[in-house]
Amino acid sequence: MNKLFIISLVESLYLIYTFHYLRTSVDFNIVASPEHWALKHLVGNEKGLRICLFGRVAIVALIAVLLLRNYIIIPQYAMITILIIAFLLSLMNMNALVYMIPIFLLEFLILII
């Protein structure tokens, strides 16, 4: 099996778990949650899912890109652009940013090598 495919698969499983199933009482947010129903997420010490509906839906696009790059050629500039967009979107929720740090580090390491 291709190493990149294994990396993509592990990253995808990690993102699915952290964005859809991880329930924690640790909150990294420093600002209040927006009031819009799609952007509202749990704030405080209560145990629960820390990612809003928008984040859970948007992460599916990144997972799709990570898996599709093994079957179609995605130019390096496009992959960098996708990662920058993911970074900017994750700034809306610091929990999402913290969950995405391993992905950003690994992906930029892959792009450098």
Secondary structure, 3 states (H helix, E strand, C coil): CCHHHHHHHHHHHHHHHHHHHCEECCCCCCCCCCCCCCCCCCCCCCCEECCCHHHHHHHHHHHHHHHHCCCCCCCHHHHHHHHHHHHHHHCCCHHHHHHHHHHHHHHHHHHHC
